[in-house]
Amino acid sequence: MADELIRVEGWRELSRSLRRANSELPKGLRLAANEAAQLVVNDARPKVPVGPGKGGHAASSIKAASTRTAARVQGGGSKFPYYPWLDFGGRVGRNKRVRRPFMKTGRYLWKSYADQKTKVAESLDTALRRVIEEAGIGVE
């Protein structure tokens, strides 16, 4: 799965250059990455099942997060530790009696990423160009 990730060459160097020009500009990179990651979030959330009488907490735990140099989509966390089981499967419960078929590529996040990969790349390209142009740097 790692070879399917979108990698932007020179992202860190760009961030450093933008920071030297204006300390607020790297924030634009982080927001650009969040915009692209949000496409995956929007695609994955409706696919996560909601149990009877439940509030859809697993789906609501799917969020885009980013740093100055990377973006990711994550689900679950300490409040909803069952999310990985929903997405990837395995055994849970007393004596591991509850089974869900294991899927290495997952059911929701990685599937949504695969479905949205082209749109994510286009969104990232557009947002990065916008940030660079706002910094006054020419874009080819």
Backbone bond lengths (Angstrom), bond angles and torsions (degrees), N, CA, C in turn:
res aa  C-N    CA-C-N  psi(-1)  N-CA   C-N-CA  omega(-1)  CA-C   N-CA-C  phi
1 M - - - 1.439 - - 1.524 111.70 -
2 A 1.312 117.80 -30.95 1.460 120.90 -177.41 1.520 111.61 -62.69
3 D 1.342 118.05 -31.25 1.451 119.36 -179.78 1.527 111.62 -73.34
4 E 1.339 117.78 -11.46 1.448 122.16 178.47 1.522 112.48 -89.43
5 L 1.327 117.60 -3.89 1.455 120.85 -178.05 1.517 110.67 -70.66
6 I 1.314 115.51 151.58 1.458 120.10 175.65 1.515 106.99 -87.65
7 R 1.308 116.16 122.02 1.455 121.11 179.25 1.528 108.16 -115.26
8 V 1.309 115.61 134.07 1.460 121.03 178.52 1.518 107.24 -108.79
9 E 1.322 115.87 113.68 1.460 120.73 179.46 1.524 109.43 -68.73
10 G 1.319 116.81 134.26 1.446 121.50 175.34 1.524 114.98 83.57
11 W 1.332 117.62 10.71 1.470 121.66 -177.99 1.533 110.98 -59.79
12 R 1.327 116.71 -47.46 1.465 120.14 -178.71 1.524 111.74 -64.00
13 E 1.330 115.66 -42.26 1.458 119.49 179.54 1.533 110.43 -64.17
14 L 1.321 116.12 -40.12 1.461 120.60 177.41 1.528 109.99 -61.71
15 S 1.312 115.77 -44.63 1.460 120.16 179.69 1.528 111.36 -59.76
16 R 1.332 116.23 -44.56 1.473 120.04 178.27 1.527 111.31 -62.26
17 S 1.327 115.87 -43.34 1.467 119.74 -179.81 1.530 111.11 -63.82
18 L 1.321 116.12 -41.85 1.456 119.84 178.94 1.533 111.08 -65.01
19 R 1.321 115.26 -38.67 1.469 119.58 -179.72 1.535 110.43 -64.65
20 R 1.322 116.21 -36.75 1.462 119.51 178.07 1.532 110.78 -66.44
21 A 1.330 116.36 -35.95 1.467 120.51 -179.66 1.531 111.08 -73.46
22 N 1.324 116.01 -43.20 1.464 121.09 -178.65 1.525 107.32 -161.32
23 S 1.309 117.24 127.26 1.469 120.71 -174.66 1.527 113.25 -64.93
24 E 1.329 118.07 -17.10 1.468 121.26 179.96 1.530 113.00 -86.28
25 L 1.320 118.09 -18.69 1.467 120.95 -174.64 1.530 114.17 -63.99
26 P 1.344 121.04 -38.49 1.467 118.46 178.33 1.529 113.49 -60.02
27 K 1.330 117.13 -25.14 1.462 120.20 175.75 1.534 109.81 -59.55
28 G 1.327 116.35 -35.30 1.462 121.03 177.22 1.518 112.08 -61.93
29 L 1.334 117.27 -35.95 1.467 120.65 176.75 1.524 110.51 -64.33
30 R 1.329 115.85 -44.18 1.468 120.65 179.95 1.527 109.93 -62.62
31 L 1.322 116.76 -43.86 1.463 120.13 179.32 1.528 111.83 -66.39
32 A 1.328 117.11 -35.39 1.465 121.21 176.83 1.526 110.32 -63.28
33 A 1.320 115.70 -42.32 1.465 120.05 178.71 1.525 110.70 -66.15
34 N 1.327 116.75 -38.96 1.466 119.91 177.70 1.522 111.74 -63.68
35 E 1.334 117.39 -39.23 1.474 121.08 177.77 1.528 110.28 -57.65
36 A 1.321 116.34 -45.64 1.463 120.73 -178.96 1.531 110.49 -67.51
37 A 1.315 117.88 -43.04 1.468 121.37 -179.67 1.523 111.42 -65.91
38 Q 1.320 117.09 -30.61 1.462 120.52 -179.26 1.524 111.86 -63.20
39 L 1.318 118.20 -26.65 1.470 121.23 176.20 1.528 110.45 -60.75
40 V 1.326 116.28 -40.74 1.471 120.72 178.52 1.523 109.86 -68.58
41 V 1.321 117.11 -42.50 1.465 121.24 178.65 1.524 110.01 -58.20
42 N 1.324 116.76 -48.70 1.466 121.20 -177.98 1.521 112.40 -62.85
43 D 1.326 117.19 -30.64 1.458 120.72 178.46 1.532 111.53 -79.59
44 A 1.325 117.42 -36.89 1.473 121.35 -174.47 1.527 113.49 -78.06
45 R 1.313 117.98 -40.07 1.475 120.92 -173.82 1.523 114.42 -52.50
46 P 1.330 119.40 -48.88 1.470 118.29 -178.12 1.532 113.63 -66.72
47 K 1.314 117.74 -17.48 1.462 121.29 -177.91 1.525 113.05 -82.39
48 V 1.331 117.72 -20.04 1.467 121.32 -177.25 1.522 108.56 -75.26
49 P 1.337 117.34 128.10 1.470 120.18 -177.47 1.527 112.06 -68.75
50 V 1.323 114.38 149.09 1.457 121.88 175.98 1.521 106.53 -116.98
51 G 1.330 115.75 121.33 1.457 119.96 -179.45 1.517 111.93 -70.02
52 P 1.341 117.25 163.27 1.466 120.35 179.77 1.533 110.26 -62.55
53 G 1.328 116.24 130.57 1.456 121.09 178.83 1.509 113.70 73.56
54 K 1.324 117.38 10.68 1.461 121.26 -179.07 1.520 109.65 -99.54
55 G 1.312 116.18 164.37 1.451 120.43 -175.81 1.512 115.39 -99.66
56 G 1.318 119.46 7.48 1.457 120.47 -179.18 1.516 112.63 73.53
57 H 1.331 116.29 31.70 1.458 120.32 -176.45 1.522 112.77 -65.21
58 A 1.325 117.30 -36.21 1.468 119.35 -179.75 1.520 109.97 -62.67
59 A 1.327 116.28 -43.88 1.468 119.81 179.22 1.520 110.95 -65.71
60 S 1.317 117.21 -40.52 1.468 119.36 -178.40 1.520 112.12 -70.55
61 S 1.344 117.30 -16.12 1.465 119.83 179.50 1.527 112.32 -79.83
62 I 1.329 117.90 -9.71 1.469 121.30 179.16 1.526 107.85 -76.89
63 K 1.330 115.39 120.40 1.460 120.80 -175.13 1.526 111.20 -141.29
64 A 1.316 114.42 152.86 1.463 120.78 172.56 1.521 107.46 -89.66
65 A 1.304 115.90 138.52 1.465 121.01 177.15 1.521 107.67 -140.04
66 S 1.324 115.76 149.14 1.453 117.47 179.77 1.514 110.52 -152.37
67 T 1.310 112.99 161.47 1.450 121.81 171.02 1.522 105.61 -117.83
68 R 1.284 116.49 -173.69 1.453 121.16 178.53 1.523 111.07 -63.15
69 T 1.339 117.48 -25.64 1.464 120.25 -172.55 1.525 114.68 -122.30
70 A 1.330 118.75 0.93 1.462 119.71 -178.36 1.528 110.61 -155.71
71 A 1.320 115.64 154.67 1.459 121.59 176.04 1.521 108.02 -130.16
72 R 1.319 115.56 151.76 1.463 119.80 177.95 1.520 109.10 -152.20
73 V 1.312 115.00 162.40 1.458 122.42 173.14 1.513 105.08 -119.48
74 Q 1.324 115.99 132.00 1.457 119.43 -177.18 1.522 109.69 -135.17
75 G 1.315 115.33 154.44 1.455 120.76 177.87 1.512 110.02 -137.55
76 G 1.321 115.43 154.08 1.462 119.94 178.58 1.506 111.47 92.49
77 G 1.322 116.06 -125.67 1.452 121.18 -177.57 1.515 110.90 104.06
78 S 1.307 116.93 -171.73 1.464 120.37 -175.85 1.526 112.52 -67.87
79 K 1.332 118.24 -28.29 1.469 120.29 178.64 1.523 112.47 -77.14
80 F 1.305 116.53 -29.34 1.464 121.38 -176.66 1.519 110.08 -130.38
81 P 1.337 117.54 65.81 1.467 120.81 -174.04 1.522 113.93 -68.98
82 Y 1.327 117.77 -9.28 1.465 120.80 -179.81 1.525 112.35 -83.57
83 Y 1.330 118.17 -7.68 1.460 119.61 -177.44 1.529 113.46 -57.16
84 P 1.330 119.36 -46.21 1.470 117.88 179.64 1.537 112.34 -57.98
85 W 1.336 116.60 -33.84 1.460 120.15 177.79 1.518 109.91 -65.23
86 L 1.339 117.15 -42.43 1.467 120.02 178.13 1.527 110.91 -61.50
87 D 1.320 116.49 -43.26 1.459 120.84 -174.47 1.528 112.18 -77.14
88 F 1.328 116.87 -46.09 1.466 119.86 -172.31 1.521 114.30 -105.34
89 G 1.322 117.70 -20.82 1.455 120.77 -179.85 1.518 112.39 90.81
90 G 1.322 114.88 -169.85 1.458 121.38 -178.42 1.513 110.28 124.27
91 R 1.331 116.06 -156.25 1.466 121.82 -179.08 1.523 109.70 -122.53
92 V 1.319 115.42 138.70 1.463 120.92 177.39 1.530 109.51 -141.90
93 G 1.316 114.80 176.73 1.459 120.31 175.52 1.512 112.49 88.32
94 R 1.330 114.38 -178.80 1.459 121.11 179.29 1.522 109.58 -60.75
95 N 1.295 115.52 127.00 1.471 122.97 -178.27 1.530 112.48 56.79
96 K 1.330 116.39 23.83 1.474 122.12 177.68 1.526 111.60 53.83
97 R 1.326 116.01 41.76 1.469 120.97 -177.00 1.521 114.08 -79.22
98 V 1.324 117.25 -28.07 1.463 119.78 -177.84 1.527 108.20 -86.09
99 R 1.334 114.66 120.32 1.463 120.28 -176.94 1.515 110.28 -113.80
100 R 1.300 113.96 145.51 1.460 122.03 171.30 1.518 104.59 -137.64
101 P 1.326 118.06 127.93 1.466 118.95 -177.20 1.524 111.59 -52.83
102 F 1.332 115.55 133.59 1.466 121.36 -178.82 1.520 109.94 -76.37
103 M 1.335 115.20 133.48 1.465 121.28 175.76 1.523 107.49 -128.85
104 K 1.314 116.36 113.08 1.460 121.55 -177.09 1.527 112.20 -57.78
105 T 1.318 117.80 -37.21 1.462 121.42 -178.67 1.524 112.84 -88.78
106 G 1.309 117.69 -1.02 1.458 120.55 177.53 1.515 112.71 76.24
107 R 1.324 114.16 173.36 1.455 120.84 -177.27 1.522 112.73 -107.76
108 Y 1.332 117.76 -26.82 1.456 120.44 -168.99 1.531 113.45 -121.56
109 L 1.320 118.67 -64.83 1.469 120.43 -173.83 1.519 112.83 -64.43
110 W 1.330 117.41 -55.69 1.468 119.55 -177.33 1.523 111.08 -66.87
111 K 1.329 116.90 -33.87 1.464 120.72 177.40 1.524 109.84 -64.95
112 S 1.327 115.93 -45.37 1.462 119.83 178.74 1.519 110.87 -64.29
113 Y 1.324 116.64 -39.47 1.466 119.57 177.61 1.526 110.00 -61.73
114 A 1.324 116.92 -44.87 1.468 120.31 179.65 1.528 110.70 -61.69
115 D 1.339 116.66 -40.41 1.465 120.57 179.90 1.523 112.10 -68.93
116 Q 1.322 117.49 -31.57 1.461 122.21 -173.63 1.526 113.94 -104.75
117 K 1.320 117.94 3.95 1.463 121.22 -171.95 1.529 113.18 -54.27
118 T 1.299 118.20 -44.00 1.465 121.20 -179.90 1.516 110.73 -64.68
119 K 1.329 117.01 -44.79 1.464 120.76 178.94 1.526 111.11 -65.22
120 V 1.342 116.57 -36.88 1.463 120.67 178.13 1.526 109.61 -62.95
121 A 1.316 116.47 -45.86 1.471 120.35 179.77 1.525 111.00 -62.93
122 E 1.328 117.34 -42.17 1.467 120.68 179.21 1.526 111.10 -65.54
123 S 1.321 116.40 -42.93 1.465 120.91 179.09 1.522 110.78 -62.84
124 L 1.322 115.52 -43.03 1.459 120.19 179.34 1.523 110.80 -63.85
125 D 1.315 116.65 -42.70 1.463 120.97 178.54 1.529 110.93 -61.00
126 T 1.318 116.99 -47.90 1.466 121.50 -179.71 1.527 111.12 -62.02
127 A 1.331 116.16 -46.39 1.467 120.18 -178.13 1.533 111.36 -66.05
128 L 1.325 116.82 -40.40 1.464 119.65 178.67 1.523 111.18 -64.73
129 R 1.314 116.90 -41.86 1.467 120.24 177.67 1.532 110.43 -60.63
130 R 1.328 116.01 -41.17 1.461 120.26 179.14 1.536 111.04 -62.07
131 V 1.332 116.62 -45.27 1.467 121.15 179.98 1.523 110.48 -62.97
132 I 1.325 116.91 -43.44 1.462 121.07 -178.51 1.527 110.65 -66.46
133 E 1.336 116.72 -41.88 1.459 119.25 178.48 1.525 111.61 -66.04
134 E 1.346 117.46 -36.46 1.467 120.64 176.70 1.524 110.96 -63.90
135 A 1.333 116.22 -27.70 1.460 120.79 178.89 1.531 111.25 -79.58
136 G 1.340 116.45 -8.44 1.460 119.84 179.01 1.517 113.02 85.12
137 I 1.326 116.52 19.17 1.457 121.30 178.97 1.526 107.82 -99.64
138 G 1.322 118.24 136.32 1.453 121.73 178.98 1.525 111.60 -68.97
139 V 1.339 116.27 143.44 1.470 122.22 -179.85 1.509 109.07 -123.03
140 E 1.334 116.38 132.99 1.467 121.26 177.29 1.504 110.23 -94.22
